[in-house]
Structure formats: C-alpha cells, structure tokens
C-alpha cells in the first residue's frame, strides 16, 4: 500500500480518472466500472489488476474512504462496483507485479474506435452508472 501511494504521489502510474462532485450530487446507486483487457494480439489478459478508490482531502493529507481492487478473469473481463458517497476518486490500472506498466508494458484504452495510450486521463467516471473502459497491454 505504501509503494502504491508513493507511485501515485510521484505520478509514475498515471491515474485514469480523478473526479469530484459536490456533496449533494452523489447518487445512492452503485458506480460500476467494467471492461475487458487484451494483449497486443487481442487475446484476453487474465489476472490484470484494477483499483477504484476514494478519499477525502483534508489540508495536505488524504484520508481513504474506500478501496476496491479486482483482477480480470480468464476471458479478460473485470467489474468493480461501489456506491460513491463523496470525496475524490481514482481509477488505476496494473498495480501488481505480474504486469509492470513502468518497465515491461504500455497500456492503451479504447477510445473513438481506436486504442490510445493511457498517458492522458480518460473519463470522467459517471457516478451511479455503468462506465466501460477496455484496455490493451503492449509489451515494450
């Protein structure tokens, strides 16, 4: 957990989504983030980890409010569901050692009918609805 927070603070692992809402704007229905992860040959990637987490900013400190982590299944599909009640959220890919996004892989997201490098934030996540993000891993 300390390593993850350190990498996030340095911006080494780019956050995919960083959103906030006013206190009264959060729905009571779950926010669902789903999609598929494939390799450069469009074959499913099993065991790729994705994290959806939230926190409140208090001064210069961040106080975690939730942390949902899921891995892709045998056919490369993942689904994360959580009722976001306030604060800020992040959606981060590949924070496990099996798929090292810094040294071994580049990550692309399906957007506008093509895969684009994840270096640019995608989103925003629409709270209380289903959000779909499909990814492709490419070896460096």
Protein Blocks (a to p, Z undefined) as FASTA:
>chain_A
ZZmmmmmmnomaccfbdcdddfklpcfbdcddddddddfkopacehiacdddddddehja
ccdfbdcdddddfkopacdddddfedjddddehibfklccklmpccdddeehiacdfkbc
cddddehiacddddddddZZ
